[in-house]
């Protein structure tokens, strides 16, 4: 691995919050002016592909720690339109990159995530996500691992919106966002790379859940999605359970759910939609074939 400049990591003396100062990203391009760089023949995808990964040209960490993942060559597709087989290819690539990055001695945690829609800062519409490889386990997944409890098998059925195999998607009982979702297996699977990880069922539940989000207001739902899984630091982490957080940004059609000053100041969120109502609305939407909807 080539030597690279170390990230400028700072911790606020008052709050203890960690920030990485990345001045180089201020000059990164916004929307492409001509053709899409992620379409076949484009800057980042010169050859035909089904799924593809490459190093980010505008990394927030050292360049070999930030990757982009292209879900499909179809610029007009959305994740749920890939179907189970197409989504499974993406999940397999996530697992492949987790294994490759996690095997490095300088990587303790692999974070897979997606920002969808201009409302969350996505500058290119082509379906894609990102991967960051951290030298240490970041604060939020570490807090979950040490303090959190995730028992999908105990989730109330009226909060569940979709199920396939051991995987299910549900609205958290204490959701911070109106249509927030979690996706996890009922069996104890620590990482996408584990042999007992049913990636096909994950793909089925994921496309079903995302399809419902797009239908609830009859428009593309902007969202943030990320995967928390077992660290790659060599520790045992026996209670680690791979799971996805999906945070949609709309609380009603054309109306974004903003985080207010009182929430940031207090550390307490105020959700205007009852989680049971959100779950019922999502169950009423049509899902994708391959997952068992809970209507």
KOLTOR-586883 format. One record per residue (C-alpha): residue number from 0; residue in one letter; x, y, z. Coordinates in steps of 0.25 Angstrom, whole numbers, plus 2048, in hexadecimal, padded with zeros to 3 digits. Example, Ala and Ser with C-alpha at 12.3 -4.5 7.8 and 13.67 -1.06 7.14 Angstrom:
REM residues 2
SITE   seq   type     x     y     z
SITE     0      A   831   7EE   81F
SITE     1      S   837   7FC   81D
This chain:
REM residues 295
SITE   seq   type     x     y     z
SITE     0      X   800   800   800
SITE     1      X   806   80E   7FC
SITE     2      X   808   818   808
SITE     3      X   7FD   822   809
SITE     4      X   7FB   82E   811
SITE     5      X   7F4   82B   81E
SITE     6      X   7E6   830   820
SITE     7      X   7E4   83D   829
SITE     8      X   7DC   837   834
SITE     9      X   7D8   841   83F
SITE    10      X   7CF   83F   84B
SITE    11      X   7C7   84A   851
SITE    12      X   7CC   84D   85F
SITE    13      X   7BE   850   864
SITE    14      X   7B5   846   85D
SITE    15      X   7BF   83B   85A
SITE    16      X   7BA   83A   84C
SITE    17      X   7C4   836   841
SITE    18      X   7C5   83D   834
SITE    19      X   7CF   83B   829
SITE    20      X   7D3   848   822
SITE    21      X   7D3   845   813
SITE    22      X   7D6   853   80C
SITE    23      X   7D9   84C   7FF
SITE    24      X   7CB   848   7FD
SITE    25      X   7C6   856   7FD
SITE    26      X   7CB   857   7EE
SITE    27      X   7C5   84A   7EA
SITE    28      X   7BB   84B   7DE
SITE    29      X   7AC   84C   7DF
SITE    30      X   7A3   847   7D4
SITE    31      X   7A9   842   7C8
SITE    32      X   7A8   84C   7BC
SITE    33      X   7A8   842   7B1
SITE    34      X   7A7   832   7B2
SITE    35      X   7A5   82A   7BE
SITE    36      X   7B3   825   7C3
SITE    37      X   7AD   818   7C9
SITE    38      X   7A6   813   7BC
SITE    39      X   7AE   809   7B3
SITE    40      X   7B8   811   7AB
SITE    41      X   7B8   81C   7B6
SITE    42      X   7C4   821   7BD
SITE    43      X   7C3   817   7C9
SITE    44      X   7BD   80B   7C1
SITE    45      X   7C5   80B   7B3
SITE    46      X   7C1   7FC   7B1
SITE    47      X   7B3   7F5   7B2
SITE    48      X   7B0   7F0   7C0
SITE    49      X   7A4   7EA   7C8
SITE    50      X   7A9   7EF   7D6
SITE    51      X   7B6   7F7   7D8
SITE    52      X   7BF   7FD   7E2
SITE    53      X   7CA   807   7E1
SITE    54      X   7D2   811   7EA
SITE    55      X   7CC   81E   7ED
SITE    56      X   7D3   82A   7E6
SITE    57      X   7CE   833   7F1
SITE    58      X   7D0   82B   7FE
SITE    59      X   7CD   82F   80C
SITE    60      X   7D8   826   811
SITE    61      X   7E4   821   80A
SITE    62      X   7E1   81D   7FC
SITE    63      X   7E2   80E   7FD
SITE    64      X   7D8   80F   809
SITE    65      X   7CD   815   801
SITE    66      X   7C6   80D   7F6
SITE    67      X   7B9   80F   7ED
SITE    68      X   7B0   804   7EA
SITE    69      X   7A8   804   7DD
SITE    70      X   79B   7FC   7DE
SITE    71      X   798   7FB   7CF
SITE    72      X   79C   800   7C2
SITE    73      X   78D   805   7C0
SITE    74      X   78E   814   7C3
SITE    75      X   77E   815   7C5
SITE    76      X   77D   809   7CF
SITE    77      X   77B   80A   7DD
SITE    78      X   780   7FF   7E8
SITE    79      X   772   7F8   7E9
SITE    80      X   771   7F7   7DA
SITE    81      X   77D   7EE   7D9
SITE    82      X   775   7E2   7DE
SITE    83      X   77A   7D8   7E7
SITE    84      X   785   7D3   7DE
SITE    85      X   78A   7E1   7DB
SITE    86      X   789   7E5   7EA
SITE    87      X   791   7D8   7ED
SITE    88      X   79C   7DC   7E4
SITE    89      X   79D   7E9   7EC
SITE    90      X   79D   7E2   7FA
SITE    91      X   7A7   7D8   7F5
SITE    92      X   7B0   7E4   7F1
SITE    93      X   7AE   7EA   7FE
SITE    94      X   7B3   7DD   805
SITE    95      X   7BF   7DC   7FB
SITE    96      X   7C3   7EA   7FE
SITE    97      X   7C1   7E8   80D
SITE    98      X   7CA   7DC   80D
SITE    99      X   7D5   7E3   805
SITE   100      X   7D5   7F0   80C
SITE   101      X   7D3   7E9   81A
SITE   102      X   7DF   7E0   817
SITE   103      X   7E9   7EC   817
SITE   104      X   7F0   7EE   825
SITE   105      X   7ED   7FD   824
SITE   106      X   7DE   7FB   823
SITE   107      X   7D5   7F8   830
SITE   108      X   7C8   7FB   82A
SITE   109      X   7C1   7FB   81C
SITE   110      X   7B5   804   81B
SITE   111      X   7AC   802   80F
SITE   112      X   7A2   80D   80C
SITE   113      X   799   814   802
SITE   114      X   794   823   801
SITE   115      X   788   823   7F7
SITE   116      X   783   830   7F1
SITE   117      X   788   83E   7F1
SITE   118      X   781   841   7FE
SITE   119      X   78C   839   805
SITE   120      X   797   83E   7FC
SITE   121      X   798   834   7F1
SITE   122      X   79D   83B   7E5
SITE   123      X   79C   830   7DB
SITE   124      X   78E   829   7D9
SITE   125      X   795   81C   7D3
SITE   126      X   792   811   7DE
SITE   127      X   79E   80F   7E7
SITE   128      X   7A3   80F   7F5
SITE   129      X   7B0   810   7FC
SITE   130      X   7BA   809   806
SITE   131      X   7C3   80F   810
SITE   132      X   7CE   807   817
SITE   133      X   7D1   80C   825
SITE   134      X   7DE   80B   82C
SITE   135      X   7D6   80A   839
SITE   136      X   7C7   806   83C
SITE   137      X   7BF   813   83B
SITE   138      X   7B8   818   847
SITE   139      X   7AA   814   843
SITE   140      X   7AC   806   83F
SITE   141      X   7B4   804   84B
SITE   142      X   7A9   80A   854
SITE   143      X   79F   800   84E
SITE   144      X   7A9   7F4   850
SITE   145      X   7AB   7F8   85F
SITE   146      X   79E   7FD   863
SITE   147      X   793   7FA   859
SITE   148      X   78A   7EE   858
SITE   149      X   784   7E9   84B
SITE   150      X   77B   7DD   84C
SITE   151      X   773   7DD   83F
SITE   152      X   76C   7D0   843
SITE   153      X   765   7D8   84E
SITE   154      X   760   7E3   845
SITE   155      X   751   7E5   846
SITE   156      X   74A   7E0   839
SITE   157      X   742   7ED   837
SITE   158      X   750   7F4   835
SITE   159      X   755   7EA   82B
SITE   160      X   753   7EE   81C
SITE   161      X   75A   7E3   815
SITE   162      X   761   7D5   817
SITE   163      X   769   7CB   80F
SITE   164      X   770   7BF   815
SITE   165      X   776   7C4   822
SITE   166      X   777   7D2   81E
SITE   167      X   76C   7DD   821
SITE   168      X   76A   7EC   81F
SITE   169      X   762   7F4   82A
SITE   170      X   75F   802   82F
SITE   171      X   767   804   83C
SITE   172      X   75E   806   848
SITE   173      X   765   812   84C
SITE   174      X   768   817   83D
SITE   175      X   76F   824   83C
SITE   176      X   76A   827   82E
SITE   177      X   75B   825   829
SITE   178      X   75E   819   820
SITE   179      X   76B   814   826
SITE   180      X   76E   805   824
SITE   181      X   777   7FB   829
SITE   182      X   77B   7EE   822
SITE   183      X   781   7E2   829
SITE   184      X   782   7D3   82A
SITE   185      X   77B   7CC   835
SITE   186      X   787   7C2   836
SITE   187      X   794   7C7   83C
SITE   188      X   79C   7CB   82F
SITE   189      X   7A7   7D5   832
SITE   190      X   7AC   7D9   824
SITE   191      X   7A8   7D8   816
SITE   192      X   7B4   7CF   814
SITE   193      X   7AF   7C5   81E
SITE   194      X   7AC   7B7   817
SITE   195      X   79E   7B7   81E
SITE   196      X   79A   7C5   818
SITE   197      X   78E   7C2   80F
SITE   198      X   792   7CD   805
SITE   199      X   786   7C9   7FC
SITE   200      X   77C   7CC   807
SITE   201      X   783   7D9   80A
SITE   202      X   782   7DD   7FC
SITE   203      X   773   7D9   7FB
SITE   204      X   76F   7E1   808
SITE   205      X   778   7ED   804
SITE   206      X   771   7EF   7F6
SITE   207      X   763   7ED   7FC
SITE   208      X   766   7F7   807
SITE   209      X   76B   802   7FE
SITE   210      X   760   800   7F4
SITE   211      X   756   803   7FF
SITE   212      X   75D   80F   802
SITE   213      X   75C   814   7F4
SITE   214      X   74D   811   7F4
SITE   215      X   749   817   800
SITE   216      X   749   825   7FA
SITE   217      X   749   821   7EC
SITE   218      X   757   827   7EA
SITE   219      X   765   823   7EC
SITE   220      X   768   823   7FA
SITE   221      X   776   82A   7FE
SITE   222      X   77D   822   809
SITE   223      X   78A   81E   810
SITE   224      X   78D   810   812
SITE   225      X   799   809   819
SITE   226      X   79D   7FB   81D
SITE   227      X   7A3   7F8   82B
SITE   228      X   7AA   7EB   82C
SITE   229      X   7B5   7E5   834
SITE   230      X   7C2   7EC   835
SITE   231      X   7CE   7E7   82E
SITE   232      X   7D8   7EA   839
SITE   233      X   7DA   7DB   83D
SITE   234      X   7D1   7DC   849
SITE   235      X   7C6   7D2   84C
SITE   236      X   7BA   7DB   84D
SITE   237      X   7B1   7CF   850
SITE   238      X   7A4   7D7   850
SITE   239      X   7A6   7DE   843
SITE   240      X   79A   7DD   83A
SITE   241      X   79B   7E3   82C
SITE   242      X   790   7ED   829
SITE   243      X   78C   7F8   820
SITE   244      X   787   806   824
SITE   245      X   77E   80D   81A
SITE   246      X   77A   81C   81D
SITE   247      X   770   822   813
SITE   248      X   770   831   813
SITE   249      X   761   834   80F
SITE   250      X   756   835   81A
SITE   251      X   74C   837   810
SITE   252      X   74B   83A   801
SITE   253      X   755   845   7FD
SITE   254      X   757   848   80C
SITE   255      X   765   845   811
SITE   256      X   767   841   820
SITE   257      X   772   84A   825
SITE   258      X   77A   849   832
SITE   259      X   777   855   83B
SITE   260      X   77F   85C   845
SITE   261      X   778   856   851
SITE   262      X   77C   848   84C
SITE   263      X   78A   84C   84A
SITE   264      X   78B   853   857
SITE   265      X   784   849   85F
SITE   266      X   788   83C   858
SITE   267      X   779   838   858
SITE   268      X   772   837   84B
SITE   269      X   763   83A   848
SITE   270      X   75C   831   83E
SITE   271      X   74F   837   839
SITE   272      X   74A   829   833
SITE   273      X   746   81D   83C
SITE   274      X   74F   811   839
SITE   275      X   743   808   839
SITE   276      X   73C   811   82F
SITE   277      X   749   812   826
SITE   278      X   74A   803   826
SITE   279      X   73B   801   822
SITE   280      X   73D   80B   817
SITE   281      X   749   804   812
SITE   282      X   742   7F6   813
SITE   283      X   737   7FC   80A
SITE   284      X   740   7FF   7FF
SITE   285      X   744   7F4   7F5
SITE   286      X   751   7ED   7F7
SITE   287      X   75A   7E6   7EE
SITE   288      X   759   7D7   7EA
SITE   289      X   762   7CE   7F3
SITE   290      X   75F   7D4   801
SITE   291      X   753   7D1   80A
SITE   292      X   74B   7DE   80C
SITE   293      X   744   7E0   819
SITE   294      X   737   7E6   814
